[in-house]
Amino acid sequence: MDFSKLNIEFSNMQKTVSKYTEIVLKINNKIKENLKVISKYETKIKNTKGNFEKELSHLYITSLKNENKFLESIINNEEVSANEKKVL
């Protein structure tokens, strides 16, 4: 049995797993960043008197929540419905 081929395959598997782990970490960091921005804009909505600014902030919050939902579905390997793909 040729162990050099087995070693190469194992090395390739390790590289793939490490790349996947990096991607998952980046996605998790983006989700955390989005949650911070959502919190910031929710506070801004409470302190803002203008309806236009409130609506823009609400729209931005909704967009970030949808992005987080999509990113979490990627991590969890869930199917994304056609409607969600159109929104994103």
C-alpha positions as CSV (number, residue, x, y, z in Angstrom):
1,M,0.0,0.0,0.0
2,D,1.3,3.4,-1.0
3,F,1.1,5.7,2.0
4,S,2.4,8.8,0.2
5,K,-1.0,9.0,-1.7
6,L,-2.8,8.6,1.6
7,N,-0.7,11.3,3.2
8,I,-1.5,13.7,0.3
9,E,-5.2,13.0,0.6
10,F,-5.2,13.5,4.3
11,S,-3.3,16.8,3.9
12,N,-5.8,17.9,1.3
13,M,-8.6,17.1,3.7
14,Q,-6.9,19.0,6.5
15,K,-6.6,22.1,4.2
16,T,-10.3,21.9,3.3
17,V,-11.4,21.6,6.9
18,S,-9.2,24.6,7.9
19,K,-10.6,26.7,5.0
20,Y,-14.1,25.8,6.1
21,T,-13.3,26.8,9.6
22,E,-12.0,30.1,8.5
23,I,-15.1,30.8,6.5
24,V,-17.4,29.9,9.4
25,L,-15.4,32.2,11.7
26,K,-15.7,35.1,9.2
27,I,-19.4,34.5,8.9
28,N,-19.8,34.4,12.7
29,N,-17.8,37.7,13.0
30,K,-20.1,39.3,10.3
31,I,-23.1,38.2,12.3
32,K,-21.7,39.7,15.5
33,E,-20.9,42.9,13.7
34,N,-24.4,43.1,12.3
35,L,-25.9,42.6,15.7
36,K,-23.8,45.5,17.0
37,V,-25.0,47.7,14.2
38,I,-28.6,46.6,14.7
39,S,-28.4,47.6,18.4
40,K,-26.9,50.9,17.5
41,Y,-29.7,51.7,15.0
42,E,-32.4,50.5,17.4
43,T,-31.1,53.1,19.9
44,K,-31.0,55.7,17.2
45,I,-34.7,55.0,16.4
46,K,-35.6,55.7,20.0
47,N,-33.8,59.0,20.1
48,T,-34.8,60.2,16.6
49,K,-37.9,62.4,16.1
50,G,-38.0,62.5,12.3
51,N,-40.2,59.9,10.7
52,F,-38.0,59.6,7.6
53,E,-34.9,58.9,9.6
54,K,-36.8,56.3,11.7
55,E,-38.0,54.6,8.5
56,L,-34.5,54.5,7.0
57,S,-33.1,53.1,10.3
58,H,-35.9,50.5,10.4
59,L,-35.2,49.5,6.8
60,Y,-31.5,49.1,7.5
61,I,-32.2,47.0,10.6
62,T,-34.6,44.8,8.6
63,S,-31.9,44.4,5.9
64,L,-29.3,43.4,8.5
65,K,-31.6,40.9,10.2
66,N,-32.3,39.3,6.8
67,E,-28.6,39.1,6.2
68,N,-28.0,37.5,9.5
69,K,-30.8,35.0,8.9
70,F,-29.2,34.1,5.6
71,L,-25.7,33.8,7.0
72,E,-27.0,31.5,9.8
73,S,-28.7,29.3,7.3
74,I,-25.4,29.0,5.4
75,I,-23.7,27.9,8.6
76,N,-26.4,25.4,9.5
77,N,-26.6,24.1,5.9
78,E,-30.3,24.9,5.6
79,E,-32.1,25.4,2.4
80,V,-32.9,29.0,1.6
81,S,-36.3,29.4,0.0
82,A,-36.6,31.2,-3.4
83,N,-38.3,34.2,-1.7
84,E,-35.4,34.7,0.6
85,K,-32.9,34.5,-2.3
86,K,-34.9,37.3,-4.1
87,V,-34.7,39.5,-1.1
88,L,-31.0,39.1,-0.6
